């Protein structure tokens, strides 16, 4: 037998899902993360699995790159720019995060100004070489930096290099010769698009984390081998695809937001099985909550992303919005006497007070323990006993300030956490022109099912879904992921003077790069899709238009322009006569690697029987509530709330007035 193993390293827990490719069975488990050394948490989980020699492939979602950027613990970077443009990272943009805060300070770039250098060269806005590259000057700069021995990575961002990359490529070759042990990032390989600040920021981020990712990935592979894990290891991209460890080391910015993508992939595949065209995902873990949408069976992608305010990273990724609301989110009374929950988290160390690991601050998990929604004796299948007394003691100061009972204070903490998550749901639904009533809320993460019914009511979503393995759902999604490569490049074209040869050449180059990248990772069966980003002349934002054109014949060009007119009219209610611009060319290559059939469960006509009953605090007090074991439920069974459904890594709280039905795969469908 051979297992495909998905591993999601979260801020609080490390999740595992193993798919037996021979028998078609699944197994899921989790253990506490080890933030000081993530591989330790992985090895702990692998030891509990017990079949290390049978693991054929590991698919890993890691926060290595994200944490290095957030904590600013990366390399000392040398920034190389066209003469006259070394200050682009320091100027940034003219906007401000807080318009009226005179004490606000603009975030500093990930490079010191004394480490920013200029070289003599110049490419014009049409891609023409106006001044040849001074190769001798570049070599002298490389020798000077090598002699100093302080630079750990190099970022090269030349003007208009997305049109003519030869100078950047030559600088990379010269630095590789003179500084062979220093990683080099060039903007043409990281982000070959216009807008200098975005391009420089993304390339700097890539260079900043390269040594960190190289060290940790190398250490991870070495320790896995030392412990007898002889499996192919791949890392999840932010776009929902996979990439080899070697590829991740060369392009670490591509894995900056790798973990949350797995949940969206799994939700999309589950929705396909259940014929649910529109779903909104809610991944509530121990530290944060991630939300996203799948509309008409397609996940939404974006390049408009910032690791933190003022630090844009314009790589292709699944459009996921994150807020600091998780089971470990800390509740406190602010200076105005108001109850606030998050974004600070207790994490895995020390964790919520109920974990008994030294934490004393009240968290959302402590509130759910006090309310009886989480069983102190059946957490993680009974492998971890929670301290209810410690949870109550942590919330007691909150209750004292609010002049309420501990239970009412705990309910207030839960309600405020819910309100934070409703705000996140609005950002991906109503703010995008989507009607929540058309969507199914897919709740997962260890804490998501605890809040699903409350969020359905408050966000006006009529149907909910708690999938299989909600506590390990992102890791589950990793086992389904395909290999995927996205290539973007700015090539400006005008409808009044369309250069078909340039268009065909640009598209052909991107297709070839996608195929070569996937072939380098061992994939030959590649599906290619093409699109362009277009706008009317004078607009600031573009629409992405799918295209089938390869040669850009007259008929293909006419169809492309009409498609843009029609899409613009549907979106904005008007169309103009002509004068359109193509700004960016986009090519996506996908190599299918993750398909498998989800096993079905047994069917029963008998009513579901609760395992036990226990008091649970709902709106108005304690309610004697039936508790069902999820692994004992059968397809076709239904029951009404209030009720709890317990499983190894999560609890579904079914509110009064809601009903649940079990589908043939074991998913829980919730309706009003």
JOVEN-V268405 format. One record per residue. RES is the residue in three letters. SS is DSSP state (alpha for helix, beta for strand, coil for the rest). OMEGA is omega in radians with two decimals (NA if undefined). BURIAL is b if it has 16 or more other C-alpha atoms within 10 Angstrom, else e. Layout:
BEGIN
res: (RES RES)
ss: (SS SS)
omega: (OMEGA OMEGA)
burial: (BURIAL BURIAL)
END
This chain:
BEGIN
res: (UNK UNK UNK UNK UNK UNK UNK UNK UNK UNK UNK UNK UNK UNK UNK UNK UNK UNK UNK UNK UNK UNK UNK UNK UNK UNK UNK UNK UNK UNK UNK UNK UNK UNK UNK UNK UNK UNK UNK UNK UNK UNK UNK UNK UNK UNK UNK UNK UNK UNK UNK UNK UNK UNK UNK UNK UNK UNK UNK UNK UNK UNK UNK UNK UNK UNK UNK UNK UNK UNK UNK UNK UNK UNK UNK UNK UNK UNK UNK UNK UNK UNK UNK UNK UNK UNK UNK UNK UNK UNK UNK UNK UNK UNK UNK UNK UNK UNK UNK UNK UNK UNK UNK UNK UNK UNK UNK UNK UNK UNK UNK UNK UNK UNK UNK UNK UNK UNK UNK UNK UNK UNK UNK UNK UNK UNK UNK UNK UNK UNK UNK UNK UNK UNK UNK UNK UNK UNK UNK UNK UNK UNK UNK UNK UNK UNK UNK UNK UNK UNK UNK UNK UNK UNK UNK UNK UNK UNK UNK UNK UNK UNK UNK UNK UNK UNK UNK UNK UNK UNK UNK UNK UNK UNK UNK UNK UNK UNK UNK UNK UNK UNK UNK UNK UNK UNK UNK UNK UNK UNK UNK UNK UNK UNK UNK UNK UNK UNK UNK UNK UNK UNK UNK UNK UNK UNK UNK UNK UNK UNK UNK UNK UNK UNK UNK UNK UNK UNK UNK UNK UNK UNK UNK UNK UNK UNK UNK UNK UNK UNK UNK UNK UNK UNK UNK UNK UNK UNK UNK UNK UNK UNK UNK UNK UNK UNK UNK UNK UNK UNK UNK UNK UNK UNK UNK UNK UNK UNK UNK UNK UNK UNK UNK UNK UNK UNK UNK UNK UNK UNK UNK UNK UNK UNK UNK UNK UNK UNK UNK UNK UNK UNK UNK UNK UNK UNK UNK UNK UNK UNK UNK UNK UNK UNK UNK UNK UNK UNK UNK UNK UNK UNK UNK UNK UNK UNK UNK UNK UNK UNK UNK UNK UNK UNK UNK UNK UNK UNK UNK UNK UNK UNK UNK UNK UNK UNK UNK UNK UNK UNK UNK UNK UNK UNK UNK UNK UNK UNK UNK UNK UNK UNK UNK UNK UNK UNK UNK UNK UNK UNK UNK UNK UNK UNK UNK UNK UNK UNK UNK UNK UNK UNK UNK UNK UNK UNK UNK UNK UNK UNK UNK UNK UNK UNK UNK UNK UNK UNK UNK UNK UNK UNK UNK UNK UNK UNK UNK UNK UNK UNK UNK UNK UNK UNK UNK UNK UNK UNK UNK UNK UNK UNK UNK UNK UNK UNK UNK UNK UNK UNK UNK UNK UNK UNK UNK UNK UNK UNK UNK UNK UNK UNK UNK UNK UNK UNK UNK UNK UNK UNK UNK UNK UNK UNK UNK UNK UNK UNK UNK UNK UNK UNK UNK UNK UNK UNK UNK UNK UNK UNK UNK UNK UNK UNK UNK UNK UNK UNK UNK UNK UNK UNK UNK UNK UNK UNK UNK UNK UNK UNK UNK UNK UNK UNK UNK UNK UNK UNK UNK UNK UNK UNK UNK UNK UNK UNK UNK UNK UNK UNK UNK UNK UNK UNK UNK UNK UNK UNK UNK UNK UNK UNK UNK UNK UNK UNK UNK UNK UNK UNK UNK UNK UNK UNK UNK UNK UNK UNK UNK UNK UNK UNK UNK UNK UNK UNK UNK UNK UNK UNK UNK UNK UNK UNK UNK UNK UNK UNK UNK UNK UNK UNK UNK UNK UNK UNK UNK UNK UNK UNK UNK UNK UNK UNK UNK UNK UNK UNK UNK UNK UNK UNK UNK UNK UNK UNK UNK UNK UNK UNK UNK UNK UNK UNK UNK UNK UNK UNK UNK UNK UNK UNK UNK UNK UNK UNK UNK UNK UNK UNK UNK UNK UNK UNK UNK UNK UNK UNK UNK UNK UNK UNK UNK UNK UNK UNK UNK UNK UNK UNK UNK UNK UNK UNK UNK UNK UNK UNK UNK UNK UNK UNK UNK UNK UNK UNK UNK UNK UNK UNK UNK UNK UNK UNK UNK UNK UNK UNK UNK UNK UNK UNK UNK UNK UNK UNK UNK UNK UNK UNK UNK UNK UNK UNK UNK UNK UNK UNK UNK UNK UNK UNK UNK UNK UNK UNK UNK UNK UNK UNK UNK UNK)
ss: (coil coil beta beta beta beta beta beta beta coil coil coil beta beta beta beta beta beta beta beta coil coil coil coil beta beta beta beta beta beta beta beta coil coil coil coil coil alpha alpha alpha alpha alpha alpha alpha alpha alpha alpha alpha alpha coil coil alpha alpha alpha beta beta beta beta beta beta beta coil coil alpha alpha alpha alpha alpha alpha alpha alpha coil coil coil coil coil beta beta beta beta beta beta coil coil coil coil coil alpha alpha alpha alpha coil coil coil coil coil coil coil coil coil coil coil coil coil coil coil coil coil coil coil coil coil alpha alpha alpha beta beta beta beta coil coil beta beta coil coil coil coil coil beta beta beta coil coil coil alpha alpha alpha alpha alpha alpha alpha alpha alpha alpha alpha alpha alpha alpha coil coil coil coil beta beta beta beta beta coil coil coil coil coil coil coil coil alpha alpha alpha alpha alpha alpha alpha alpha alpha alpha alpha alpha alpha coil coil coil coil beta beta beta beta alpha alpha alpha alpha coil coil coil coil coil alpha alpha alpha alpha alpha alpha alpha alpha alpha alpha alpha alpha alpha alpha alpha alpha alpha alpha alpha alpha alpha alpha alpha alpha alpha alpha alpha alpha alpha alpha alpha coil coil coil coil coil beta beta beta beta beta coil coil coil coil coil beta beta beta alpha alpha alpha alpha alpha alpha coil alpha alpha alpha alpha coil coil coil coil coil alpha alpha alpha alpha alpha alpha alpha alpha alpha alpha alpha alpha alpha alpha coil coil coil coil beta beta beta beta beta beta coil coil coil coil beta beta beta beta beta beta beta coil coil beta beta coil beta beta coil coil coil beta coil coil coil coil coil beta coil coil coil coil beta beta coil coil beta beta beta coil coil coil coil coil beta beta beta beta beta coil coil coil coil coil beta beta beta beta beta beta beta coil coil coil coil coil coil coil alpha alpha alpha coil coil coil coil coil coil coil beta alpha alpha alpha alpha alpha alpha alpha coil coil coil coil coil coil coil coil beta alpha alpha alpha coil beta coil coil coil alpha alpha alpha alpha alpha alpha alpha alpha alpha alpha alpha alpha alpha alpha alpha coil coil coil alpha alpha alpha alpha alpha alpha alpha alpha alpha alpha alpha alpha alpha alpha alpha alpha alpha alpha alpha alpha alpha alpha alpha coil alpha alpha alpha coil coil coil alpha alpha alpha coil beta beta beta beta beta alpha alpha alpha alpha alpha alpha alpha alpha alpha alpha alpha alpha alpha alpha alpha coil coil coil beta beta beta beta coil coil coil alpha alpha alpha alpha alpha alpha alpha alpha alpha coil coil coil coil beta beta beta beta beta beta beta beta beta beta beta beta coil coil beta coil coil alpha alpha alpha alpha alpha alpha alpha alpha alpha alpha alpha alpha alpha alpha alpha alpha alpha alpha alpha alpha alpha coil coil coil coil coil coil beta beta beta beta beta beta beta beta beta beta coil coil coil coil coil coil beta beta beta beta beta coil coil coil coil coil coil alpha alpha alpha alpha alpha alpha alpha alpha alpha alpha alpha alpha alpha alpha alpha alpha alpha alpha alpha coil coil coil coil coil coil coil beta beta beta beta beta beta beta beta beta beta beta beta coil coil coil coil coil coil coil coil coil coil coil beta coil coil coil coil coil coil coil coil beta beta beta beta beta beta coil coil coil coil beta beta beta beta beta beta beta beta alpha alpha alpha coil coil beta coil coil beta beta beta coil coil beta beta beta beta beta coil coil beta beta beta beta beta coil coil coil coil beta beta beta beta coil coil coil coil coil beta beta beta beta coil)
omega: (3.12 -3.11 2.93 -2.97 3.03 -3.13 3.12 -3.14 3.13 -3.14 -3.12 -3.12 2.94 -3.02 -3.12 2.96 3.13 3.09 3.08 -3.05 3.11 -3.08 -3.12 -3.13 -3.09 3.07 -3.10 3.07 3.13 2.99 -3.11 3.08 3.09 -3.01 -3.12 3.14 -3.04 -3.11 3.12 3.09 3.10 -3.11 3.08 3.12 3.13 3.11 3.12 3.10 3.00 -3.13 -3.03 -3.07 -3.12 3.13 -3.13 -3.11 3.07 3.08 -2.89 2.95 -3.00 3.09 -3.11 -3.10 -3.12 -3.10 3.13 3.13 -3.11 -3.10 -3.14 3.11 -3.12 -3.04 2.93 -2.96 2.93 -3.12 -3.09 -3.06 3.00 -3.13 -3.12 -3.04 -3.13 -3.05 3.14 -3.14 -3.07 3.08 3.13 3.12 -3.10 -3.11 -3.10 3.10 -3.14 -2.99 -3.01 3.13 -3.08 -3.14 -3.11 -3.13 3.13 3.11 3.12 3.08 -3.09 3.09 3.06 -3.07 3.11 3.09 3.09 -3.05 3.13 3.06 3.13 3.07 3.07 3.02 -3.11 -3.08 3.06 3.13 -3.13 3.11 -3.14 3.11 -3.14 3.12 3.05 -3.06 3.12 3.10 3.10 3.13 3.12 3.09 3.13 3.13 -3.13 3.13 3.12 -3.14 3.13 3.06 -3.10 -3.08 -3.10 3.12 -3.11 3.05 -3.10 -3.13 -3.13 -3.10 3.07 -3.13 3.09 3.08 -3.14 -3.01 -2.99 -3.11 3.09 -3.13 3.13 3.08 3.10 -3.14 -3.14 3.12 3.12 3.12 -3.06 3.12 -2.95 -3.09 -3.12 3.14 -3.07 3.07 3.07 -2.99 -3.13 3.12 -3.10 -3.08 -3.11 -3.12 3.14 -3.09 -2.93 -3.09 -3.13 -3.12 -3.13 3.14 -3.12 -3.13 3.08 3.11 3.13 -3.14 -3.08 -3.06 -3.06 3.12 3.13 -3.13 3.12 -3.13 -3.07 3.13 3.10 3.11 -3.14 3.14 -3.11 -3.12 3.07 3.11 -3.14 -3.14 3.02 3.11 -3.14 -3.06 3.02 -3.12 3.07 -3.11 3.14 3.01 3.06 3.14 3.11 3.08 3.11 3.02 -3.11 3.09 -3.13 3.13 3.12 3.10 -3.12 -3.13 -3.01 -3.14 -3.14 3.14 -3.07 3.13 -3.00 -3.01 -3.05 -3.11 -3.10 3.14 3.12 3.10 -3.12 3.12 3.12 -3.14 3.11 3.13 3.09 3.14 -3.05 3.14 3.07 -3.04 -3.04 3.07 2.99 -3.04 3.08 -3.11 -3.12 3.13 -3.12 -3.02 -3.03 3.04 3.14 3.12 3.13 -3.14 2.93 -3.05 -3.09 3.06 -3.09 3.03 -3.11 3.12 3.13 2.91 -3.11 -3.03 3.07 3.06 2.95 -3.04 3.11 3.13 -3.09 3.06 -2.99 3.04 3.09 3.14 3.01 -3.07 -3.12 3.09 -3.05 3.02 3.13 3.11 3.13 3.12 -3.14 -3.13 -3.02 3.07 -3.14 3.02 -3.08 -3.06 3.14 -3.14 -3.12 3.09 -3.12 3.11 3.12 -0.01 3.13 -3.09 3.07 3.08 3.12 -3.14 0.11 -3.11 3.08 -3.12 -3.08 3.13 3.14 -3.13 3.09 3.11 -3.14 -3.09 -3.10 3.13 3.10 3.10 3.08 3.13 3.14 3.05 3.13 -3.12 3.11 -3.11 3.03 3.13 3.13 -3.08 -3.05 3.11 -3.06 3.10 -3.14 -3.12 -3.14 -3.13 -3.12 -3.09 -3.13 -3.14 3.12 3.11 3.13 3.14 3.13 -3.08 -3.07 3.11 3.08 -3.14 -3.13 3.12 -3.12 -3.10 -3.13 3.04 3.11 -3.13 3.12 3.09 3.11 3.11 3.10 3.09 3.13 -3.11 -3.14 3.04 3.09 -3.13 3.08 -3.11 3.06 3.08 3.10 3.10 3.12 -3.11 -3.13 -3.14 -3.01 3.13 3.08 3.14 -3.12 -3.12 -3.13 -3.11 3.12 -2.98 2.97 3.13 3.10 -3.05 3.12 -2.87 -3.10 -3.06 -3.07 -3.12 3.09 -3.00 -2.96 -3.10 3.09 -3.10 3.06 -3.11 -3.03 -3.14 3.11 3.08 -2.95 -3.07 3.10 3.13 2.98 -3.02 3.01 3.11 -3.09 -3.13 3.13 -2.96 3.10 3.07 3.05 3.12 3.12 -3.13 -3.13 -2.96 3.01 2.96 -3.06 3.08 3.05 3.08 3.10 3.06 3.09 3.02 -3.04 3.13 -3.07 -3.11 -3.12 3.11 -3.00 3.13 -3.04 -3.14 3.10 3.12 -3.13 3.13 -3.13 -3.14 -3.14 3.12 -3.13 3.10 -3.14 3.12 3.10 -3.14 -3.12 3.13 -3.13 3.08 3.10 3.09 3.06 -3.11 -3.14 -3.13 -3.00 3.03 -3.07 2.98 -3.05 3.04 3.06 3.05 -3.02 3.09 2.94 3.14 3.14 3.10 -3.13 -3.07 -3.02 2.95 3.10 -3.07 3.08 -3.14 3.03 -3.02 3.02 -3.13 -3.11 3.05 3.13 -3.13 -3.13 3.11 3.13 3.13 3.12 -3.11 3.13 3.08 3.11 3.11 -3.07 -3.13 3.12 -3.14 3.11 -3.07 -2.98 3.03 3.10 3.01 3.08 -3.05 -3.10 3.13 3.09 3.09 2.85 -3.08 -3.06 2.99 -3.09 3.06 3.11 3.04 -3.13 3.04 -3.09 3.12 -2.92 -3.06 2.94 -3.09 3.11 -3.11 3.11 -3.14 -3.13 3.11 3.11 3.04 -3.11 3.11 3.09 -3.11 3.12 3.12 -3.14 3.04 3.06 3.13 3.08 -3.14 3.04 -3.02 -2.95 3.12 -3.10 3.12 3.06 -2.88 3.06 3.14 -3.13 3.02 -3.04 -3.11 3.07 -3.13 -3.12 3.11 3.12 -3.13 3.11 3.01 -3.03 3.02 0.07 -3.14 3.01 3.00 -3.08 3.01 -2.99 -2.98 -3.12 3.07 3.04 3.10 3.13 -3.08 3.05 -3.12 3.09 3.07 3.13 3.03 -3.09 -3.13 -3.01 3.11 -3.13 3.08 3.11 3.10 -3.06 3.13 3.10 NA)
burial: (e b b b b b b b b b b b b b b b b b b b e e e e e b e b b b b b b b b e e b b e b b b b b b e e e e e b e e b b b b b b b b b b b b b b b e e e e b b b b b b b b b e e b b e b b b e b e e e e e e e e e e e e e b e e b b b e e e b b b b b e b b b e e e b e b e e e b e b e e b b e b b b e b b e e e e b b b b b b b b b b b b b b b e b b b e b b e b b e e b b e e b b b b b b b e b b b b b e b b b b b b b b b b b b b b b b b b b e b b e e b b e e b e e e e b b b e b b b b b b b b b b b b b b b b b b b b b b b b b b b b b b b b b b b b b b b e e e e b b b b b b b b b b b b b b b b b b b b e b e b e b e e e b e b e e b b b b b b b b b b b b b b b b b b b b b b b e e e e e e b b b b b b b b b b b e b b b b b b e e b b b b b b b b b b b b b b b b b b e b b b e e e e b b b b e b b b b b b b b b b e e b e e e b b b b b b b b b b b b b b b b b e b b b b b b e e e e e e b e b b b b b b b b b b b b b b b b b b b e e b e b b b b b b b b b b b b b b b b b b b b b b b b b b b b b b b b b b b e e e e b e e b e e b b e e b b e b b b e b b e e b e b e e b e b e b b b b b b b e e e e e b b b b b b e b e e b e e e e b e b b b e e b b e b b e e e e e e e e e e e b b b b b b b b b b b b b b e e e e b e e b e b e e e e b e b e e e e e b b b e e e e b e b b b b b b e e b b b b b b e b b b b b b b b b b b b b b b b e e b b b b b b b b b b b b b b b)
END
